[in-house]
Amino acid sequence: QVQLVESGGGLVQAGGSLRLSCVASGSSSSSRAMGWFRQAPGKQRELVAGISVGGSIEYADSVKGRFTISRDNVKNTVNLQMNSLKPEDTAVYYCNVGIYSSGSYHALNYWGQGTQVTVSS
């Protein structure tokens, strides 16, 4: 079982940047795919980005060119650099472990506590 703790959320103006981090604990943390999801009020939780152990990456179309996901398999950390933020990026962002297969990320039911990102216009 992997424990996940997110940090880095906050309030930022449109066009600004934030960097989210997630630290995973557990002996198998470095052998798992990881990803970031977000959920806005009244909406479904959606994939933002996923990354395999080997570094293969999937991004949501809405964040391509603005967000960058990365990981450190030694430190068991996954990060999300968010640039050019828009009000529609406002959501609770969750860290997740999953499986990267056939060119896409598939979430497993293991989540962090979430961190709030609010983008003002």
N, C-alpha and C positions, 0 to 999 in steps of 0.2 A: 504494500500500500504506500502511495506517495502522498506526502503532505505539501501543499502549495500555499505560498504567502505572497500576495501582490503588494506593490507600493508604487508611488509616483504620480497618482492622480491628483487633480486639482482644478482650479478655475483659471482659464486662459482666454484671452481675446482671440477672435477670428484672425487667422494668419499666423498665430503663435505656435509654439512647440512644447511638447511634453515627452518625457521618457519614462515608460513603465518598466518595472522589473518584477520578476517572479523567481523566487528561490524554492527549489524542490528539495525535499529530504526523503531519504530512503535508499537502500542499497542498489536498487535497479533504476534510479532516476536517470542516469546517463545512457540507459538503453531504451529510452522511450521517446517517441515523437511528442512534441509539445505545441501548443497553440494559444492564440488569444481570441476570445469571443467578446461580444458586447451585446447589451440589451438595454434598449430605451423603453421608457414607460409605455405600456400598451402594445409593445412590439415583441416579435419573436427574438430569441437569442440567435445571433448570427455569427458566422465565422469571420474574423478579421484577417488572420494569417495563421498558417501552420508551418512547422519545420520538422523535418525528419532528423534522426540521429546523424545522418551523413550530410545534412545541410540542404536537402531539397526543400523548396519553399512554394507554398501556395498563398496567394493574396486574394482577397475580395476585390472585385473590379472597382468598387468605390474608393479604395485606398491605394491602388497601384500608383506608384510614382510619388506618393506622399509619406507612406509608412514603410518602415524597415524592421523586419524581425531578425533576431540573431540569437545565438545560444553559445554557452560555454559548457561543454560536457564535463569538464573537470570541476568547475564550481557549481554545476547543476543549476544554472541560471538561464532563463530566457528573457529577452528584452524586446520592447517594442518602442522604437523611435517614431514619434508622430510629428510630422511637420505640416505646415500649411493647413492647420486645423480649421474646420468649418463647424457652424452650429449644429449641423446634422450628425456630427461625430459625437455629440453629447450622449452619454450612456454610462452604465456601469460596465467596466471591463473586467473580464474574468480570465484567469489562467487555467489551462486544461492540459491533461495528458491524453494521448491518443495513439492512433496508428496512421502511418503514412504509407499508402499503398495505391498502386495503379495511378500514380501522378496526382493524388489528392489526399487531403487530411481528413481523418475520421475520428471524431471525438469519442472518448470513453467517459464514463460517468464519474470523473474525478475532477473537482473544481477547487479553485481558491475561493477566498471570501469576497472577492471583488473590490475594485477601487473606482471611485466616481471620477469621471472626466466631464467637465462642463465647459462648453465653448460659447462665449457671449458674442453677439454681433455688434 
